[in-house]
Amino acid sequence: MKDFKGYIQVYTGEGKGKTTAAVGLTVRAIGAGLKVTFFQFFKPGTSSEVKILKNFYPQLYYKNFGKKDFIKEKVSLEVRELTLKGWEEVKELVKANIYNIIVLDEITYAINWGIIDLKEFLEVLRNKSENLEIVITGRYAPKEIIEIADLVTEMENIKHYYKKGVKSRKGIER
């Protein structure tokens, strides 16, 4: 879209709903005729939304850079390499400027754990095309990303049924 102006959005915080917000935005964008890339980091790519997102190809390009049974305290070499492979593809797509929106789901972990260099990440954000929207999700978004972003939403966990022993439910949390 010629008249599309892209911004930087961040969905962060301890509460539920960061990925859900990004998926909702993605569906709305597709409905408006925009082209979207949706990259998921660290997740295994088995959540219910993935089945739907993949059906929107080629208007939506979905790719997963995660593994099943990922444990954050022990980032394996395989997960690090997958993450860096995804980051290289992100940089290529930002330069190519063929999508209107790039969603980077859970990428804040890669930055916080030193897998992706924060300065390099900020440089990519600063040098993005004016007509590219970048959506960043994940807990603990670094303050430097929050400062450069145009929209920041923090999900606050006030109450969650997980504390009552309710496991993640298919179609709701996964």
Backbone hydrogen bonds in HBPLUS format (Angstrom, degrees):
<---DONOR---> <-ACCEPTOR-->    atom                        ^
c    i                          cat <-CA-CA->   ^        H-A-AA   ^      H-
h    n   atom  resd res      DA  || num        DHA   H-A  angle D-A-AA Bond
n    s   type  num  typ     dist DA aas  dist angle  dist       angle   num
A0004-PHE N   A0001-MET O   3.46 MM   3  5.48 166.7  2.48 105.4 107.9     1
A0006-GLY N   A0130-GLU O   2.80 MM 124  5.68 162.8  1.83 142.6 146.5     2
A0134-ILE N   A0007-TYR O   2.95 MM 127  6.47 154.7  2.01 156.9 165.2     3
A0150-ASP N   A0008-ILE O   2.82 MM 142  5.26 153.3  1.89 137.0 145.9     4
A0151-LEU N   A0008-ILE O   3.12 MM 143  6.47 146.2  2.24 157.6 159.8     5
A0009-GLN N   A0134-ILE O   2.83 MM 125  6.23 165.1  1.86 160.1 165.2     6
A0136-ILE N   A0009-GLN O   2.85 MM 127  6.11 162.5  1.88 147.1 152.3     7
A0010-VAL N   A0151-LEU O   2.81 MM 141  6.19 141.7  1.96 146.6 159.3     8
A0153-THR N   A0010-VAL O   2.83 MM 143  6.19 162.5  1.86 160.4 165.8     9
A0011-TYR N   A0136-ILE O   2.84 MM 125  6.27 158.1  1.89 162.0 169.3    10
A0138-GLY N   A0011-TYR O   3.11 MM 127  6.60 135.4  2.32 161.4 167.3    11
A0012-THR N   A0153-THR O   2.92 MM 141  6.31 164.9  1.94 163.8 168.7    12
A0155-MET N   A0012-THR O   2.63 MM 143  6.01 166.0  1.65 159.4 157.8    13
A0015-GLY N   A0155-MET O   2.84 MM 140  4.53 165.0  1.86 123.7 118.8    14
A0021-ALA N   A0017-GLY O   2.90 MM   4  5.89 152.4  1.97 140.0 145.8    15
A0022-ALA N   A0018-LYS O   3.18 MM   4  6.48 156.0  2.24 142.3 148.6    16
A0023-VAL N   A0019-THR O   2.81 MM   4  6.09 154.8  1.87 156.4 163.7    17
A0024-GLY N   A0020-THR O   2.93 MM   4  6.11 161.3  1.97 147.9 153.1    18
A0025-LEU N   A0021-ALA O   2.96 MM   4  6.17 160.1  2.00 148.7 153.8    19
A0026-THR N   A0022-ALA O   2.94 MM   4  6.10 150.4  2.03 138.9 147.6    20
A0027-VAL N   A0023-VAL O   2.92 MM   4  6.24 160.1  1.96 156.4 160.1    21
A0028-ARG N   A0024-GLY O   3.02 MM   4  6.24 162.4  2.06 149.3 154.3    22
A0029-ALA N   A0025-LEU O   2.88 MM   4  6.09 157.4  1.94 148.3 154.7    23
A0030-ILE N   A0026-THR O   2.95 MM   4  6.19 158.7  2.00 152.0 157.4    24
A0031-GLY N   A0027-VAL O   2.99 MM   4  6.21 157.1  2.04 147.0 153.4    25
A0032-ALA N   A0028-ARG O   3.08 MM   4  6.38 129.9  2.34 137.9 151.3    26
A0032-ALA N   A0029-ALA O   3.04 MM   3  5.02 131.9  2.28  93.8 107.4    27
A0034-LEU N   A0029-ALA O   2.93 MM   5  5.27 160.8  1.97 152.9 146.4    28
A0033-GLY N   A0030-ILE O   2.94 MM   3  5.06 160.8  1.98 107.8 113.1    29
A0100-ASN N   A0035-LYS O   2.83 MM  65  5.31 146.5  1.94 133.4 143.7    30
A0101-ILE N   A0035-LYS O   3.19 MM  66  6.58 153.9  2.26 154.4 159.9    31
A0036-VAL N   A0059-GLN O   2.99 MM  23  6.47 156.8  2.04 155.8 162.7    32
A0061-TYR N   A0036-VAL O   2.82 MM  25  6.33 156.1  1.88 153.4 160.7    33
A0037-THR N   A0101-ILE O   2.86 MM  64  6.25 155.1  1.93 151.9 160.2    34
A0103-VAL N   A0037-THR O   2.76 MM  66  6.06 168.0  1.78 157.0 160.6    35
A0038-PHE N   A0061-TYR O   2.83 MM  23  6.17 160.5  1.87 150.2 154.5    36
A0063-LYS N   A0038-PHE O   3.07 MM  25  6.50 155.2  2.13 154.7 155.6    37
A0039-PHE N   A0103-VAL O   2.91 MM  64  5.95 175.4  1.91 154.8 155.6    38
A0105-ASP N   A0039-PHE O   2.84 MM  66  6.01 149.8  1.93 174.9 174.3    39
A0040-GLN N   A0063-LYS O   3.04 MM  23  6.53 157.6  2.09 155.4 162.6    40
A0065-PHE N   A0040-GLN O   2.71 MM  25  5.96 162.0  1.75 173.8 177.9    41
A0041-PHE N   A0105-ASP O   3.00 MM  64  6.07 163.1  2.03 157.5 161.5    42
A0042-PHE N   A0065-PHE O   3.14 MM  23  6.07 155.7  2.20 125.9 118.5    43
A0050-VAL N   A0047-SER O   3.05 MM   3  5.75 146.3  2.17 119.6 127.8    44
A0048-SER N   A0174-ARG O   2.56 MM 126  5.75 150.4  1.64 117.8 128.5    45
A0051-LYS N   A0048-SER O   3.23 MM   3  5.72 131.7  2.47 110.5 120.1    46
A0053-LEU N   A0049-GLU O   2.89 MM   4  6.13 171.5  1.90 160.0 162.5    47
A0054-LYS N   A0050-VAL O   3.00 MM   4  6.06 167.0  2.02 153.6 156.1    48
A0055-ASN N   A0052-ILE O   2.97 MM   3  5.29 136.2  2.16 105.9 118.4    49
A0056-PHE N   A0053-LEU O   3.06 MM   3  5.62 162.3  2.10 116.4 121.9    50
A0057-TYR N   A0054-LYS O   3.38 MM   3  5.82 166.8  2.40 114.7 115.8    51
A0059-GLN N   A0056-PHE O   2.92 MM   3  5.76 119.7  2.30 146.6 146.7    52
A0060-LEU N   A0056-PHE O   3.13 MM   4  5.30 140.6  2.29 111.1 117.3    53
A0074-LYS N   A0071-ILE O   3.09 MM   3  5.63 147.7  2.20 113.6 122.6    54
A0080-ARG N   A0076-SER O   2.96 MM   4  6.26 162.4  1.99 152.5 157.8    55
A0081-GLU N   A0077-LEU O   2.88 MM   4  6.07 161.7  1.91 149.7 154.6    56
A0082-LEU N   A0078-GLU O   2.92 MM   4  6.14 156.9  1.97 145.2 151.8    57
A0083-THR N   A0079-VAL O   2.89 MM   4  6.05 161.3  1.93 150.1 155.1    58
A0084-LEU N   A0080-ARG O   2.93 MM   4  6.20 161.8  1.97 152.4 157.0    59
A0085-LYS N   A0081-GLU O   2.88 MM   4  6.05 151.5  1.96 145.7 154.1    60
A0086-GLY N   A0082-LEU O   2.93 MM   4  6.21 156.8  1.98 148.2 154.3    61
A0087-TRP N   A0083-THR O   2.88 MM   4  6.18 154.0  1.95 147.7 155.5    62
A0088-GLU N   A0084-LEU O   2.94 MM   4  6.17 154.8  2.01 146.3 152.1    63
A0089-GLU N   A0085-LYS O   3.14 MM   4  6.45 154.5  2.20 145.1 151.8    64
A0090-VAL N   A0086-GLY O   2.87 MM   4  6.18 151.3  1.95 148.8 157.7    65
A0091-LYS N   A0087-TRP O   3.00 MM   4  6.30 166.0  2.02 154.1 155.8    66
A0092-GLU N   A0088-GLU O   3.08 MM   4  6.35 155.6  2.15 145.4 152.0    67
A0093-LEU N   A0089-GLU O   2.93 MM   4  6.17 160.3  1.97 152.0 156.9    68
A0094-VAL N   A0090-VAL O   2.87 MM   4  6.11 152.9  1.94 156.7 164.9    69
A0095-LYS N   A0091-LYS O   3.12 MM   4  6.30 160.5  2.16 144.8 149.5    70
A0096-ALA N   A0092-GLU O   2.85 MM   4  6.06 152.4  1.93 145.6 154.4    71
A0097-ASN N   A0093-LEU O   3.14 MM   4  6.20 144.0  2.27 140.9 147.2    72
A0133-GLU N   A0100-ASN O   2.78 MM  33  6.09 172.6  1.78 157.6 159.2    73
A0102-ILE N   A0133-GLU O   2.86 MM  31  6.32 152.7  1.94 157.6 166.3    74
A0135-VAL N   A0102-ILE O   2.89 MM  33  6.22 163.3  1.92 150.2 154.6    75
A0104-LEU N   A0135-VAL O   2.68 MM  31  5.97 167.4  1.70 172.2 175.9    76
A0137-THR N   A0104-LEU O   3.15 MM  33  6.32 164.2  2.18 145.4 141.1    77
A0106-GLU N   A0137-THR O   3.06 MM  31  5.00 117.4  2.47  94.6 111.0    78
A0110-ALA N   A0107-ILE O   3.05 MM   3  5.37 118.5  2.44 105.3 119.1    79
A0111-ILE N   A0107-ILE O   3.34 MM   4  6.76 147.4  2.45 148.5 157.4    80
A0112-ASN N   A0108-THR O   2.86 MM   4  6.07 170.9  1.87 156.7 159.3    81
A0113-TRP N   A0109-TYR O   2.87 MM   4  5.94 149.2  1.96 153.8 160.7    82
A0115-ILE N   A0110-ALA O   2.83 MM   5  5.00 131.6  2.07 154.6 165.7    83
A0116-ILE N   A0110-ALA O   2.98 MM   6  5.51 163.7  2.00 125.1 126.5    84
A0114-GLY N   A0111-ILE O   3.09 MM   3  5.20 162.6  2.13 108.0 112.5    85
A0121-PHE N   A0117-ASP O   2.94 MM   4  6.20 159.3  1.99 153.0 159.5    86
A0122-LEU N   A0118-LEU O   2.88 MM   4  6.13 165.0  1.90 158.2 161.0    87
A0123-GLU N   A0119-LYS O   3.00 MM   4  6.17 150.1  2.09 141.7 150.1    88
A0124-VAL N   A0120-GLU O   3.00 MM   4  6.33 153.2  2.07 150.5 156.8    89
A0125-LEU N   A0121-PHE O   3.06 MM   4  6.43 157.6  2.11 149.3 155.5    90
A0126-ARG N   A0122-LEU O   2.86 MM   4  6.13 160.0  1.90 150.8 156.3    91
A0127-ASN N   A0123-GLU O   2.99 MM   4  6.11 145.0  2.12 144.2 153.1    92
A0128-LYS N   A0125-LEU O   3.41 MM   3  5.39 168.0  2.42 103.7 107.0    93
A0132-LEU N   A0129-SER O   3.23 MM   3  5.37 152.0  2.31 116.5 113.5    94
A0145-ILE N   A0142-PRO O   2.95 MM   3  5.45 131.5  2.19 111.3 123.5    95
A0146-ILE N   A0142-PRO O   3.10 MM   4  6.50 159.7  2.14 151.9 158.2    96
A0147-GLU N   A0143-LYS O   2.86 MM   4  6.06 151.6  1.94 146.8 154.2    97
A0148-ILE N   A0144-GLU O   3.24 MM   4  6.40 149.7  2.34 135.2 141.9    98
A0149-ALA N   A0145-ILE O   2.99 MM   4  6.06 138.0  2.17 147.4 158.5    99
A0163-LYS N   A0160-HIS O   3.20 MM   3  6.14 156.7  2.26 124.4 127.1   100
A0164-LYS N   A0161-TYR O   2.92 MM   3  5.16 152.4  1.99 105.7 114.8   101
A0166-VAL N   A0161-TYR O   3.28 MM   5  5.72 160.0  2.33 142.5 137.7   102
A0165-GLY N   A0162-TYR O   2.92 MM   3  5.11 157.8  1.97 111.2 114.9   103
A0172-ILE N   A0169-ARG O   3.00 MM   3  5.39 161.4  2.04 129.9 133.7   104
A0173-GLU N   A0169-ARG O   2.90 MM   4  5.37 150.0  2.00 145.6 155.4   105
A0174-ARG N   A0169-ARG O   3.26 MM   5  6.11 151.5  2.34 142.2 137.4   106
